[in-house]
Amino acid sequence: MHFVYVLTNRKHGTLYIGVTNDLPARIASHRAGSGSEFVRKHALSRLVCVQPFSTAAEAIAQEKRLKKWHRSWKIHLIEADNPEWRDLYETLMC
């Protein structure tokens, strides 16, 4: 399984879109400060959106699409499933 995910620092804050095949490990890496420089610089630790895909190619294609979207479209995507912008990281540990 592969995932496209969105991190932020607060509701309507800075957004980061990434792709991984090990979501818990990747988010833990970001939170530890060893993920990406952009995430570290903007203190992005709140996981607000996750989309699963069967293949890496599908996930990468979606990541590229999302990165081209207008900010308002990205916010709508997040709020469709997570209107409170709660941190979904804890749900990964279940």
C-alpha positions in Angstrom: 0.0 0.0 0.0 1.2 3.5 -0.8 -0.1 6.8 0.6 -0.3 10.4 -0.3 -0.5 12.6 2.8 -0.8 16.2 3.8 0.9 17.8 6.8 0.3 21.2 8.3 1.2 23.2 11.4 -2.3 24.4 12.2 -5.8 24.8 10.6 -5.4 26.6 7.3 -1.6 26.8 7.9 1.3 25.8 5.7 0.6 22.6 3.7 3.1 19.8 2.7 2.1 17.0 0.4 4.2 13.8 0.4 4.1 10.2 -0.7 5.3 7.0 1.1 4.8 3.3 1.4 5.3 3.3 5.2 3.1 6.1 6.5 3.7 5.6 10.3 7.4 5.6 9.8 7.4 8.6 7.5 5.3 10.7 9.8 7.5 9.7 12.7 10.5 10.8 10.7 9.0 14.2 10.0 8.1 14.6 13.6 11.6 13.7 14.7 13.0 16.4 12.3 14.6 14.0 9.9 11.9 14.1 7.2 12.3 17.0 4.9 13.9 20.4 5.3 10.6 22.1 4.4 8.7 20.2 7.0 11.3 21.0 9.6 11.5 24.7 8.7 7.8 25.2 8.9 7.2 22.9 12.0 4.7 20.8 10.1 3.7 17.9 12.3 -0.1 17.6 12.1 -1.3 14.8 9.6 -4.6 16.1 8.3 -5.2 14.0 5.1 -4.3 10.5 3.9 -5.1 8.9 0.6 -4.3 5.2 0.1 -3.3 3.7 -3.3 -2.5 0.2 -4.5 0.6 1.1 -6.5 3.4 3.6 -6.2 2.7 4.9 -9.7 -0.9 5.8 -8.7 0.3 7.5 -5.5 3.0 9.5 -7.2 0.6 10.6 -9.9 -1.8 11.8 -7.3 0.9 13.6 -5.3 1.9 15.5 -8.5 -1.7 16.4 -9.2 -2.3 17.7 -5.7 0.9 19.8 -5.8 -0.5 21.6 -8.9 -3.9 22.3 -7.3 -5.0 25.7 -6.0 -4.7 26.1 -2.2 -8.5 26.4 -1.9 -8.9 23.0 -3.6 -6.4 21.4 -1.1 -8.3 22.9 1.8 -11.6 21.6 0.5 -10.0 18.1 0.1 -8.8 18.2 3.7 -12.1 19.5 5.1 -14.2 16.9 3.2 -13.0 14.2 5.5 -11.4 16.2 8.4 -13.3 19.4 8.9 -11.7 20.0 12.3 -8.2 19.5 10.9 -7.5 17.0 13.7 -4.2 15.2 13.8 -4.7 11.7 12.2 -1.3 10.4 13.3 -2.7 8.7 16.4 -5.2 6.8 14.3 -2.3 5.2 12.5 -1.1 3.5 15.7 -4.3 1.5 16.1 
